[in-house]
Amino acid sequence: MTGRAAHRLGLAGLGAGAFATGLLLAGLLHLPPTTSAQQPASPARVAPALDGGGDVASLQRLSEAFASVAERVKPSVVYIRAEGRTETSRAPRTRVPPGFERLFPQLPDADGYERSSGSGFVVSRDGYVLTNAHVVDGAKQLTVRLLDRREFKAKLVGADPSTDVAVLKIEAPDLTPAPLGDSDQARVGEWVLAVGNPLGDNLTFTVTSGIISAKGRTLNLPGRTDRSIQDFIQTDAAINPGNSGGPLVSVEGEVVGINSAIASQTGFYSGYGFAVPVNLARQVMDQLIAAGRVHRAALGVLVRDATLNDAQYVGLPQTTGVLVQDFTEAGEPARRAGLEPGDIIVSVDGNPVEYTGQLQQRIAFRRPGAEVKIEVARKGGVRKTLTIPLQRVEAPREDGAGAPDEVASRGGDPEAAPVATLGVAVAPVDARTAEQLALPDGLRGVLVADVRAGGPAFEHLAEPGRGGPDIILAVEGTPVTSPAELKHALAGMKPGDIVSLRLYNVPSRTRRVERVKLE
């Protein structure tokens, strides 16, 4: 991860665990070899040698495996130096204390010339290098250094910010490509090594170890757009600024991810690192090499991960799948094929879909115009398989781009009527309100004026000043245009029932579906 565009978000004991922990603490605290309780004149008590059997042998085998993997992978890893003019060279400059410049290579110098560094790894003998898009973003000049200290000017083949993947090309002999593994088969709890160049030029080709902590993570990263594909592998292997673009490697010596981000309040390692799965990176890389850019396909829908209420509503045995919120401008083919807001997508061409990032990967790199079979779950346990032609993805927009400011709070609105089963207060949307909120022509419903903290709709519906207001358009598919109609639509339901609400969010100008359990 580079400092220039760093993403801030930010052995189990095998019998010898206590011994290893003691050594670690002694190293960290710089404990002296003797203490005042020891008498120099007394004969030293020598601990018996480890016999090398049982757990110690297992520890030795694991240690040997780590060392072998590091030796195998390090020749494939590269140090990337990016240089170029900054767009903010006239901004106030941050001064770095003398002697610390190499720790902060991303800061511009007095002339506004920015230098930053990151990592990457060779993937072919003819010189293709994989890294992160944010490592090379805006660079005018790229230099790649190998483990043997050879340096080469690099050409940017292409970059895809929506997946944070970039491909470079160098002309160099005797390269050692890193073998690419299968990130879909990587399991939580498996050991991995992170290799890269943290904190600039003085800690190059560093190897750290950890496990895969989780899969399928999404992050609210700077520059995220509605086309971003996020399916991060989480790891506790130490990753710091400068590690971005380096490989996350399995104990078999195969790359399973590209180290990309950390979650940290300080900007440095605090236990949570994230890597782009190599299966996703491979698809992007192939298109970048072939065409210099990535062509995307889409269903033409807005989606989110299904919740427990969603799963119960459609009779799924577990919380899985992706909820269809609404259609985009390119969504008319999906609508005609029978897809509906509120559907939960559970598979694509027979392959299970558990979360949004997985659905995006199963769709995005298909050919626009190709047809896919989408299995959806609906209320009452209904299952349907729909054949939907894919649409070409247009230019991305940043989340919230073009959205109006949040509407001022209507707390205490005398027209707001309480709806106890939902835990909200709602108000009618008359012509004056529609004009004030700049609602689309013909859109009517009831405005959510207040959401009771801890109530059924809390964290499902948004009130003014807190991400809203939301407007309730329909209950169980039945349109509602007044508080009285909303109450009537809920009248036949009892506490514990899950109701499906169709909503319009004013600030983002988007529609969505929420499932709320009544009280």
Secondary structure, DSSP 8 states (H G I E B T S, - for coil): --STT--BT-----S-HHHHHHHHHHHHHT--SS-TTS-TTS-----------THHHHHHHHHHHHHHHHHHHGGGEEEEEEEEE-TTTTS------TT-GGG-TTS--TT-EEEEEEEEEE-STT-EEEE-HHHHTT-SEEEEE-TTS-EEE-EEEEEETTTTEEEEE---SS-----B--TTT--TT-EEEEEE-TTGGGGTTEEEEEEEEEEEE----TT-BTT----EEEE-S---TT-TT-EEEETTS-EEEEEEEE--SSSS-SS-EEEEEHHHHHHHHHHHHHHSS---EE-SEEEEE--HHHHHHHT-SSS-SEEEEEE-TT-HHHHHTT--TT-EEEEETTEE--SHHHHHHHHHTS-TT-EEEEEEEEGGGEEEEEEEE-EE-----BTTTT--------TT-TT-EEETTTTEEEEE--HHHHHHTT--TT---EEEEEE-TTSTTTTTS--BTTTB-EEEEEETTEE--SHHHHHHHHTT--TT-EEEEEEEETTTTEEEEEEEE--
